[in-house]
């Protein structure tokens, strides 16, 4: 197994180098790797079960990270359109596919399964591409994610119904135990979220390593429980992420897990490629082409029509439609279960698998170049937009002022920020500080200043003033380098321990470097001049300083140094 996995990774790197040289998406390269290592070419992978398990790790982590971004507010914003439009899309595309399948010569039962399979899109592909484009927070992306969640739920129900059927009949006795177990799992997660998790915030957020381990344990643990009760691991991982989505450390948890997710998700694409069956290509080229065109054309058109009627702009509808132009992994799971239960034969499973590979490859380009495709087709899309369409109001918030580090003098900047009447946010990774900020309704974000994903989430490219009271020189240099590349016109104020560090930061373009020891000396020096060396003046100054220190000690306890 070790040698097989090593060969797969080496071939994946080689293919990826070629794809990079050709400026093609790496995802396509991973699928090509799967074709090369699979039975269609070199037949390297023989421990298929182990590779599948690794791929499931990637799926679970990806769905968990998406769940982290689905707090209650987001669900409220996109819930209606996601539910109505996705249901209408499944009926529209499913109906068209069913009609075509019966005309081709498939029976009613087989046509029904093909119709359902082609109406479900790939959660894994769409979320990975949106993440690569850094557009998860755009309105079309949120709507697309909503579609996928509804589709995954429908697919889970369909898989449960088919797997619980007996001799071609679905019985209530076989389905009810799964429904009860699923309900108990959901109730358990609600209890954990509202009664247990709030008491663990400080423990979880204090250590970055513990946060990393806790996140993995939660993602894989709930995914495993979900699979054991008869649901899917995808649903379980998504629910696990949603459980802690509103916690202050959710963004940081997602950032920590992304490198691990990316490694395992590569194996998922390799597994997809390895499923290719050459015989299907030779025996059913016409059917493959017809079904692929339904997914690539009918799917986006149906979403354009539905979202247009609901009042969305043609651009939002168009991009959301392009995101749905592939056959999903749930479709393959459903067909595998249907084959096991005797509803369809292996030829149908292989055919739709090949259609999935074709549509995934083409839709990858469609999603990555959606902006260019929209510009080419914009004039033909006016019929899909109502006169008073909704603008894309769901863009990320912009903060003119950003403060990294609340303690060690950071709090002194807030009165100034309020006076200039600009939007500001505080970034810190101390749970006690986060609790304090939350209690006082100060906008905050939990995270590390060296995390590029966090900086993207902050929309720091558009900020006018960034202040860092963080004392770590490496962190400040990293932040300065990022700003120099992404936002060179911003004013960046930071701290240093000595003159040498300050000189290094100035060389990197920092606007002003605060030296706390020098500032303290300057301040007391100025007071000495004013006091005329009177002890009573120093006593008054001392009392004011003591009051200031006591007030901050009460706020932060032992955390203030």
Secondary structure, 3 states (H helix, E strand, C coil): CHHHHHHHHHHHHHHHHHHHHCCCCHHHHHHHHHHHHCCCCCCCCCCHHHHHHHHHHHHHHHHHHHHHCCCHHHHHHHHHHHHHHHHHHHHHHHHHHHHHHHHHCCCHHHHHHHHHHHCCCCHHHHHHHHHHHCCCCCHHHHHHHHHHHHHHHHHHHHHHHHHCEECCEECHHHHHHHHHHHHHHHHHHHHHHHHHHHHHHHHHHHCHHHHHHHHHHHHHHHHHHHHHCCCCHHHHHHHHHHHCCCCCCHHHHHHHHHHHHHHHHHHHHHHHHHCCCHHHHHHCHHHHHHHHHHHHHHHHHHHHHHHHHCCECHHHHHHHHHHCCCCCHHHHHHHHHHHHCCCCCHHHHHHHHHHHHHHHHHHHHHHHCHHHHHHHHHHHCHHHCCCCCECCCCCCCCCCEEEECCCCCCCHHHHHHHHCCCCEEEEECCHHHHHHHHHCCCCEEECCCCCHHHHHHCCHHHCCEEEECCCCHHHHHHHHHHHHHHCCCCEEEEECCCHHHHHHHHHCCCCEEECHHHHHHHHHHHHHHHHCCCHHHHHHHHHHHHHHHHHHHHHHHHHCC
